[in-house]
Each structure stands twice: as C-alpha cells, then as structure tokens.
C-alpha cells in the first residue's frame, strides 16, 4: 500500500461477510448486545493504552483521564461510542475490522446449523464483537487515531455491511476511536436516553472505565454536560456478600464475550504473608469452538494492583483447565510485567497452584452438591480434564475422583460412573479395577474379552474416548486398586470365580490340554510372525478366539492413534487365545486337511482382529475366504 493513499475500497474477508449475515439473522431477538460489545471493545482499547503507557507515558498526550462517551442524535439517527484509548492505525483498522484473524474461523462457520437459537450460542462462543453493530445499523463509520501519532495519521473506516468497506486518511486531533452507527429504519428505540442508559447499567456497570452520557437539563432535554452512567467499580474488588448472581453472570458475559450464562463460578480474595490476590473464575456451560485448536489462546485477564496488564494469560492455569475464564488481580507482580517475564517470575507457581486448587474445589463442590450441573460440565469438558492426569501429577488423585465413564453396570451409554462408584461395587475378592478400550460403547460391550466378566457379574469400565488409553497409562491405580485391561496380560481367575468353579476349570483344562496341544502348535506355525504365541483362554465363554496383548504393550486404539499422528510404533505381536470349549476349536482339532486348517486358522485370527477393532491388511481376501466357507456349507447341504 502507498504511504500517501487516501481513499481505498476493499472487500471483506469471505468469513467476515458470512459471519455478519449470520449475526444479523440469528441474534435479532437480542439486538441490545451491540452496545455491550462496542463498550467492551472501547474498554479493551483503554486497557491497552494503560498497559503501553506504563513504559511510555507520552502516549497519554497530556490527557490521562480515560473515559468512554455514548451519545445519540435523533435527527441524524446515529449513536456514537467514543473512547480515548489506544486507537487504530490505518493498517490496524483494515486488519481488525476487515478480517477475522481467529484460528478455526472456517471450522466455526461450518458448525452453524441455520437454527437461530443454536447458532446464537455458537456465535456467543466465537465472540462477534464489532460486527454485532450491523444488527441495528445499515452503515458504520469508525474514526480513529493511534496514541502517539500525529493528527494527520487518523483513519476513517466505513461500511454498509454489503461486502465492501472504504478506508480513508483523515485528520483526528484526539487519540482513540469513535464508532458511529447509522441506524436502520425501525431501530428508533435506541435513540432514547433511558434505553441506552438501561443497557449500559445492565451490561457495563462493572467496567472500571467511566461511561458518560449527556445529562438532562431542567427542560427534560439533553444538556451539554456529561455524567457518569456506570458505577465503574471492578466487580472483583467488591465484597462477595453484596455481589448478586446476576452481576456475576453479567461480568462473565463481558469478559468471555458470551451470550449464555456461566455454569458456575468461584470468587476468592486472599491476603497473606506469602501472596495477595483476588480472582473470579468461571466454568462455561458449553465448550468454545476453538477448545481443541493448538494455536488458540486461552487464559485469564491479568490485573496488577487493579491496572489491566494483558488478556488471555496462560501461565496461571494448566492447559487441561483452558476452558476456565476469569480475572486475576494481584500485588505479587510488577506493573511492567511482560509475557516473557511471566515465564520465570517466582510468584507464578504459587498463584498457579492456588488457582488450580480453586477450580478443583469448585468441581468437587458441583460433583457433590449439584450433580446435574457436573454432568453438563463433564459432557462438555471431560476429555479436556482427563489431560490433567499427565500434566498435573500433584493433583492426579483429585482429578481421578472427578472422572466419569460408562461401564457394563450402567443403564445407558452415558459416562456417569465414577471410579469411586466402581470401587464400592467391587466383589469381595476383587483386587483390580477392570477396563476395556474400544472405538465406541457398543463395540466395547460386545467384545469377547468381557465374556468371563459378564458371566460372573463383574463390572468393567468402558473406555471409548480417544484419550482414555493414554489416561490409564498414566493412572496405574485408584484408591489402592490397580487398573487392569481385560485385553492385556493373563487373568487372575481367583478374583473372578469361586473356588469350586476354579478347581473344576483347572481339571477341565488339564484334560483338554493334551488333546489341544498339537492344534496350538499347528496354529502357531500357520500364523507365523503375526502372533507371539497361542494359548488356551480363561476369558472366553461364547467366542472361539480373541487376541491378547502383553501387560505393558500399547493397546490397538493407542497404536492406531500414534500411527495416524505419524509416530513410529514398535510392532507388538499379540497372543491368540482359544476357547477350548467352543465347537469351532474342537472341529479344528480334528481337521486333517492342512490347507483347510490353515485357511480356517487365518479366518479365526482375522475375526479376532476385527473383534478388537483392528483393521485387516487384506479385507478382500478375508471376504473371499468367508465366501469359500459359505460355499462349502452350501455344497454339503446339496
């Protein structure tokens, strides 16, 4: 772009145009939030000026009285929101107002359904900010100048929301930004002193910057003097006893740019010899659209001695609590703190430990006192919380008490069973917490590995989330009980069946072992390096065979995930277990045709692979063998 460029017409980024269309049509029933969003943006601009001025006081330009002005003009049918914050350069106006830099924008837009109510919640998670003004305005003019630049470096950004915007150089004496909304026909309700004041009081009473409107004169008309509309008191500085739930909820909507209320929150003020801080931490009801995006920023608003320092500070909460939003105000950090200094400051570890404790206390309180709310939380954030088993060794046991799973004893496929519930239901001789990993709950429940457990009414936890096998790999025990995969290692039958049945099974096994030993040798030779060995099974009651891995080996789920991520995986050969009481195994023991025995052995092995959720190397050849077996049956029936 030329340095002396004056007026330039540009096109919105495609995602911006799509988002504006969605906002206008999905949020029409809550139009007043446009003022909340614009005042929030103005407040952020002032906060940024405060922070930058810590190292360069000249940015105040002899005007350190920071304010937001809201005015309206009935004749011109305009509303103006002005701030004397950091302001925008021409390039920043084009970048901030013409494009959406958020990662995952396309993915977010693809999730919109066309259902206005559902989409309103999604839009709230994304944060519409400036573009919400197009709900009430058919033209928006933004005049701005960045602090520290001379008046001729002002910029005017203007758009009718029709896919284009115009950027022009202007002179602007005062730093900061004026947003002028040219109202659509039918939006005259906002050309009202009472209406605007009520919106400000409702949504922005807690904003620490004074929000001013012109006072009414004795004749009931707007005068020339300005008066503060909001209380301009930081919510977290007030005693908890006087803060209402509505105020907490409104504050959450402000800091999270959300449309719906939070699920729960916790407010702490700590004054002590070690560290002083105040925090308000919120749990959202729904997961933000970018929860799983690696480059997305999450974190708390940081204030030092009530001065805003920076937004989305990640150092105060571990990544597995990235869904938590809120504010932290502390005297333990210097005013000139930077993101780089935050990495090594000695107070960070203490603050982080305290804030994690507050969040876990809140979750435990929900679990105990408000199980319905906790169920909503788990549905939205359970998989994120599970990451804490690896990230936060110190709180591993506390986290494990919060986890929920499906199990063979739960009435539905929902994740409602805690490990504490499981331990309470364990059999008298049972030493382990048994689990199985699978692609989904139905696949887990139909696994042949569960047969001995189902027969003896022993509960098995069903792990069907991708992260689960990784989790149990870092959670070896709970409440003194080892976590044991039903598909790994050898089973300790004395835990599962009574003594009389155990003796009977041992005697039966001795009898069939001599008969089946030659078959095991043949099968092992037929399968070659596909398996580690062949043995008789204690797990199976209905199925002819299953695959079992060594105790320390990766499960098939984790193996597939690692391969999909491009990681080298050490090949693990499974053990093929045969059910000695099954007619198919008995039939194989009498098969004299070596070629047919080999084919049936391959078929048995591949069926076991499918049962554990693994993929076949040659599905077409498997189908061919099955078809051949069917034809043999058909031919015999003649």
FENFENKA-V7605 format. One line per field, one symbol per residue. ss: DSSP state (H for helix, E for strand, C for the rest). phi: phi as a letter, one per 30 degrees, with the letter a starting at -180 (. if undefined). psi: psi as a letter, one per 30 degrees, with the letter a starting at -180 (. if undefined). A space follows every 10 residues. Layout:
ss: ???
phi: ???
psi: ???
//
This chain:
ss: CCCCCCEEEE ECCHHHHHHH HHHHHHCHHH CCHHHHHHHH HHHHHHHHHH HHHCCCHHHH CCCCCCEEEE EEECCCCEEE EEECCCCCCH HHHHHHHHCC CCCCHHHHHH CCCCCHHHHH HHHHHHCCHH HHHHHCEEEE EEEEECCCCC HHHEEEEEEC CCCEEEEEEE CCCCCEEEEE EEECCCCHHH CCHHHHHHHH HHHHCCCCCE EEEEEECCCC CEEEEEEECC CCCCHHHCCH HHCCHHHHHH HHHHHHCCCC CCCEEEEEEE CCCCCCEEEE EEECCCCCCC CCCCCCCCCE EEEECCEEEE EEEHHHCCHH HCCCEEEEEE CCCCCCCCHH HHCCCHHHHH HHHHHHHHHH HHHHHHHHHC HHHHHHHHHH HHHHHHCHHH HCHHHHHHHH HHCCEEECCC CCCCCCECHH HHHHCCCCCC CEEEEEECCC HHHHHCCHHH HHHHHCCCCC EEECCCCHHH HHHCCCEECC EEEEECCECC CCHHHHCCHH HHHHHHHHHH HHHHHHHHHH HHHHHHHHHH EEEEEECCCC CCCCEEEEEC CCCCCHHHHH HHHHCCCCCC CCCEEEEECC CCHHHHHHHC CCCHHHHHHH HHHHHHHHHH HCCCCCCCHH HHHHHHHHHH HHHHHHHC
phi: .ddcdccbcb cdeedddddd ddedcccedb dddededddd ddddddedde ddddcbdddd hibcddbbcb bbbdddhbbb ccbcddibde ddddddccbc dddieddedd ddcjdddddd ddddddiche dddddcccab cbcbbdejcd ddcdbccbac icjbbccbdb cbdcdjbccc ccdddjcded cbeddddddd ddcbdddddd ccbddddddi cdccdcbdcc dhcdeddcde dcddeddedd dedddchccc dddaabbbbb baddacabbb cccddbdddc eccdcdcbkc dcbbhicdca chddddbddd cdddblbbbb cdbddcdbdd deecdddddd dddddddddd edddddedcb dddddddddd bedddddded dbedcedddd dcdbbdadcd dbdddbccdd ededcddecd ccccbbcada dddddcdddd dddddchcdb dccbdedddd dddcbdabhi cddbddcbic dcdddcbddd dddddddddd dddddcedde dddddddhdd bdabbdccdc bcddaacbcd ecdddddddd dddddicdbd dcddccccdd cdeddddddc dcddddeddd dedddddddd ddjdcddbed dddddddddd dddddddi
psi: kkfgkdkkkl kkkeeeeeee eeeeffgffh fffeeeeeee eeeeeeeeee eefefiffff hgjgjklkkk lljeefhlkk jklhbflkle eeeeeefflj fkkgeeeeef fkffjeeeee eeeeeejfbe ffffefkfkk kjklkkkfll ffglkkkkkg ggfllkkkkl kjeklakkjj kjklkggfff hkeeeeeeee eefgefkfkk jklklkafgg lkaflklkel fhkkefflke ffkleeeeee eeeeffhlfl llellkkkjk jafekklkkk kkklelklfg egkegkklal kkkjhgkkel lhjfffklef gffklalkkl gfllfgklee eeegkffeee eeeeeeeeee eeeeeeeefi eeeeeeeeee gefeefffee eieegeeeee ffkklllffk fagljfklfe eeefgklefk fljklkklel eeeefgkfff eeeeeghkkk kjjfkefeee effgiflkhg kkkkkfgkak kjfffellee eeeeeeeeee efeeefeeee eeeeeefbgf lelklkkffk felfllkkll eglkleeeee eeefggkkkk kkklkkkkjf fkeeeeeefg kfjeeeeeee eeeeeeeeee efglkkeiee eeeeeeeeee eeeeeef.
//
